[in-house]
Structure formats: structure tokens, C-alpha cells
Amino acid sequence: MMKSYAHVETPITIDRPAVIIPVEEYMELLKEAGYRSTPTLSREITQARARFRKGRYIQWKKLKNELL
């Protein structure tokens, strides 16, 4: 299950139209859309976040050039 709340250290800047809704409504929308968290998906997301924190990721410019 997704965490309901997060602590943000730095201010969030929104530079385009956005909608802000309560977490409870967001969770209900996910449920209605058919989102289902799975153990495999949760594990992959956790591992990806750890790799990112350690600086192990592909730079966007390199990935973009490989895709073109």
C-alpha cells in the first residue's frame, strides 16, 4: 500500500495548471482506476529509488540519444 503522507523538505513550485485534492480522494481515484499495488511492483520501485539515491541511473540526454 502507498504511504498516505510525506514530509517535504523543500517548497514545491507548480508552474502549470494543477489540481490539489485530499489524499483520501486520490486513493479512491486510484482504486476506481484499477490501480493495484503488487509486492513485485513495490519491490522494484524500492530498488529503483535506492539506485537513484546512490547515483546509479542513466542521464536523460544519453537515454534520449539512444532512443532516437
DAUR-V773059 format. One record per residue. PHI is phi in whole degrees, -180 to 180 (none if undefined). Layout:
<<PHI> <PHI>>
//
This chain:
<<none> <-73> <-66> <-84> <-136> <-138> <-94> <-108> <-78> <-114> <-64> <-98> <-109> <-112> <-111> <-152> <-56> <-146> <-121> <-111> <-131> <-64> <-56> <-59> <-67> <-62> <-63> <-66> <-63> <-61> <-63> <-64> <-79> <90> <-68> <-134> <-75> <-118> <-58> <-65> <-62> <-60> <-65> <-64> <-66> <-60> <-65> <-65> <-64> <-64> <-61> <-63> <-60> <-82> <84> <-98> <-154> <-94> <-63> <-57> <-60> <-66> <-63> <-61> <-65> <-70> <-78> <-81>>
//
